[in-house]
Amino acid sequence: MDAYSHGKDAISIDNGFFFALVINGTAVLGDLYQSYTIRKGDLFIQTPSMGSVLQGRRSDFQLIGIYMAPDYFDGLSDSQPLYNQLTKYLGENRLPLFHIELSHFRYLQKTMQLFSGDMDLFHLYKKGIIRNLCNMLLLQMTDILCQQKENEASMYVKHSNEIFLQFRRLLASNYRKHHKIQFYADKLNISTTYLSRIVKRITGRTVYSHISELICVEAKRLLECTDKDVKEISDLLGFSDQSAFGKFFLKKMGLSPVKYRTTRLDT
């Protein structure tokens, strides 16, 4: 039940419970919502409701993984405590991924390595030995997750704040030409859903509202402080044509660009 992965090809992981410990190198693990860079000391757990793809592996990348069929997992006496720890990640559409302490890493690695070809030495009680090892592994991971809970929560907040700051920096440099959330999510190597959730949680506003706010401020400045015509301003701000810019500005300000300029000049 253990597996070591090498090479460059993408590997899909789905249809069961999968417990993997990275023991060397780095790779990229992606699910439907975002991508994660995984490295030595990372533990990730996947349930049957999840799916992920392992790719971007360096030549020295190595992991040890244990797969359990859903029926087998459910039949283990110590499966429920671990599943209870995983439920919050299932609700937040986040892959359970943790960087564990060195002492935990070493012990967990030893436990997972017990699921090796040497199991063939046993005959009469092989199934019972494997079953008890599985329960031991699940309890060990449950204990690690319980200890990680508070630290992981603070790390997630910190990570979210860093993504938001990166988004704001990207926005300041690119809002004139790029009006779609997909551009910013791609630059940050995360999904549009994940970026939307972070921005909304931190600011209470949508990604598009941040983009349109900067466009509108710049449009007003160009209309008030320059003699550029509306078509030139439309082109500078990345609109497909003058009509699209006019509709955007009218929706935001309640006035057409020409009317807004005339009104400001009269005051």
C-alpha positions in Angstrom: 0.0 0.0 0.0 3.0 2.3 0.0 4.2 4.2 -3.1 7.2 6.3 -3.9 6.8 8.7 -6.9 9.5 10.1 -9.2 9.5 11.5 -12.7 7.9 14.4 -14.5 4.5 13.2 -15.6 1.3 14.4 -13.8 -0.3 11.9 -11.5 -4.1 12.1 -10.7 -5.1 11.2 -7.2 -8.8 10.4 -6.5 -11.4 7.7 -5.6 -10.3 7.0 -2.0 -8.4 8.1 1.1 -4.8 9.0 0.4 -2.2 9.8 3.0 1.1 11.1 1.7 4.3 12.3 3.3 6.9 14.2 1.3 10.3 12.9 2.2 12.4 14.8 -0.3 12.4 17.5 -3.0 9.5 19.7 -4.1 6.4 19.4 -6.4 3.2 21.1 -7.2 -0.1 19.7 -6.0 -3.3 21.2 -7.5 -6.9 20.7 -6.8 -10.0 22.4 -8.2 -9.5 25.6 -6.2 -5.7 26.3 -6.0 -2.2 25.0 -6.3 0.3 24.2 -3.5 4.0 23.8 -3.5 4.8 20.8 -1.4 8.2 20.0 0.1 9.9 17.7 2.6 8.0 17.5 5.8 4.6 18.1 4.3 1.7 15.8 5.0 -1.4 15.9 2.8 -4.6 13.9 3.2 -7.2 13.4 0.6 -10.7 12.0 0.9 -12.9 10.4 -1.7 -14.8 13.7 -2.3 -11.6 15.4 -3.3 -9.4 15.1 -6.4 -5.9 16.4 -7.1 -3.1 16.3 -9.6 0.6 16.0 -8.6 2.9 17.6 -11.1 6.0 19.8 -11.5 8.1 17.3 -9.6 11.8 18.0 -9.3 14.1 15.1 -10.1 14.8 14.5 -6.4 11.1 14.5 -5.4 10.0 11.5 -3.3 7.0 10.8 -1.2 5.6 7.8 0.6 1.8 7.3 0.3 -0.8 5.0 1.7 -4.1 4.5 -0.1 -7.2 3.1 1.5 -10.4 2.2 -0.2 -13.4 4.1 1.3 -15.1 0.9 2.6 -11.8 -0.2 4.2 -11.3 3.2 5.9 -14.9 3.3 7.2 -14.4 -0.2 8.6 -11.4 0.8 10.8 -12.2 1.3 14.4 -10.1 4.5 14.6 -11.2 6.2 11.4 -13.8 8.5 12.9 -11.5 10.7 15.0 -9.4 11.5 11.9 -12.4 12.1 9.7 -13.7 14.6 12.3 -10.5 16.6 12.0 -10.8 16.7 8.2 -14.4 17.9 8.1 -13.5 21.6 8.4 -11.3 21.4 5.3 -14.0 19.6 3.3 -16.4 22.5 4.1 -13.8 25.2 3.1 -12.8 23.5 -0.2 -9.2 23.3 1.0 -6.9 20.3 0.7 -5.7 19.2 4.1 -2.0 20.0 3.9 0.3 20.5 6.8 4.0 21.0 7.4 4.8 18.9 10.4 7.6 19.1 13.0 10.8 17.1 12.4 10.1 14.7 15.3 6.6 14.0 14.0 7.9 13.7 10.5 10.5 11.0 11.4 8.1 9.0 13.5 5.3 9.1 10.8 7.8 8.1 8.1 8.8 5.1 10.2 5.1 4.1 10.6 4.3 4.5 6.9 7.4 2.5 5.9 6.0 -0.5 7.8 3.6 -0.9 4.9 6.2 -2.4 2.7 6.9 -5.5 0.7 8.2 -7.1 3.9 4.5 -7.7 4.8 4.7 -10.7 2.5 6.7 -12.4 5.3 3.4 -12.8 7.2 0.7 -15.3 6.3 -1.8 -16.3 9.0 -2.2 -12.8 10.6 -1.2 -10.5 7.8 -4.6 -8.9 7.4 -4.9 -8.3 11.2 -1.3 -6.8 11.3 -2.2 -4.4 8.4 -5.5 -3.5 10.1 -3.8 -2.6 13.4 -1.1 -0.7 11.6 -3.8 1.3 9.7 -5.5 2.2 13.0 -2.1 3.2 14.5 -1.4 5.4 11.5 -4.8 7.1 11.6 -4.5 7.8 15.4 -1.0 9.2 14.8 -2.1 11.5 12.1 -5.2 12.6 14.2 -2.9 13.5 17.0 -0.7 15.5 14.7 -3.7 17.3 13.2 -5.0 18.2 16.7 -1.6 19.8 17.5 -1.5 21.6 14.2 -5.0 23.1 14.5 -4.2 26.4 16.1 -0.9 26.9 14.3 -2.5 26.1 11.0 -5.3 28.5 11.5 -2.9 31.4 12.1 -0.8 30.3 9.1 -3.9 30.3 6.9 -4.7 33.9 7.9 -1.2 35.0 7.3 -1.1 33.3 3.9 -4.4 34.9 2.9 -3.1 38.3 3.9 0.0 37.8 1.8 -2.0 36.8 -1.2 -4.2 39.9 -0.8 -1.2 42.2 -0.7 0.2 40.5 -3.8 -3.1 41.0 -5.5 -3.2 44.7 -4.6 0.4 45.1 -6.0 -0.6 43.4 -9.2 -3.7 45.4 -9.5 -1.9 48.7 -9.2 0.3 47.8 -12.1 -2.2 46.1 -14.4 -5.7 47.4 -13.8 -5.6 49.6 -17.0 -5.2 46.6 -19.3 -6.5 43.7 -17.3 -10.1 43.8 -16.0 -10.8 40.1 -15.4 -10.2 38.2 -12.2 -8.7 35.3 -14.2 -5.6 37.3 -15.0 -4.8 38.0 -11.4 -5.6 34.5 -10.2 -3.3 33.1 -12.9 -0.5 35.4 -11.9 -0.9 34.3 -8.2 -1.1 30.6 -9.2 -4.5 30.2 -7.5 -8.0 29.7 -8.6 -10.5 32.5 -9.2 -12.7 31.1 -6.5 -9.9 31.1 -3.9 -8.9 34.7 -4.8 -12.5 35.9 -4.6 -12.9 34.3 -1.2 -9.8 35.9 0.2 -10.6 39.4 -1.1 -14.2 39.2 0.0 -13.2 38.0 3.5 -10.5 40.7 4.0 -12.3 43.7 2.5 -16.0 42.7 2.3 -15.9 43.6 -1.4 -15.5 41.6 -4.6 -12.4 41.5 -6.8 -14.3 43.3 -9.6 -15.2 46.2 -7.3 -11.5 46.7 -6.5 -10.7 46.7 -10.2 -13.5 49.0 -11.3 -12.7 51.4 -8.4 -9.2 52.0 -9.7 -10.4 52.3 -13.3 -13.0 54.8 -12.3 -10.6 57.0 -10.3 -8.1 57.0 -13.2 -10.9 57.8 -15.7 -12.1 60.8 -13.7 -8.5 62.0 -13.5 -8.0 61.8 -17.2 -11.3 63.5 -17.9 -10.6 66.3 -15.5 -6.9 66.9 -15.9 -6.1 66.1 -19.5 -7.3 67.0 -22.9 -7.4 63.5 -24.2 -10.6 62.6 -26.0 -12.9 59.9 -24.7 -11.7 57.3 -27.3 -8.1 57.8 -26.2 -9.1 57.4 -22.5 -11.0 54.3 -23.4 -8.0 52.8 -25.1 -5.7 53.8 -22.2 -8.0 52.0 -19.8 -8.1 48.8 -21.7 -11.7 48.9 -23.0 -12.6 47.1 -26.2 -14.2 50.3 -27.6 -15.5 53.8 -26.6 -19.0 52.4 -26.2 -17.9 49.8 -23.5 -16.1 52.6 -21.6 -19.1 54.8 -21.8 -21.4 52.2 -20.4 -19.0 51.4 -17.6 -18.6 55.0 -16.6 -22.3 55.8 -16.8 -23.0 52.8 -14.5 -20.4 53.9 -12.0 -20.9 57.7 -12.0 -24.5 58.2 -13.3 -23.1 60.4 -16.1 -21.5 59.8 -19.5 -17.8 60.6 -19.8 -18.6 63.7 -21.9 -21.2 64.9 -19.5 -18.9 64.4 -16.5 -16.1 66.4 -18.2 -18.5 69.2 -19.1 -19.9 69.3 -15.6 -16.5 69.4 -14.0 -15.3 72.2 -16.3 -18.4 74.3 -15.4 -17.6 74.1 -11.7 
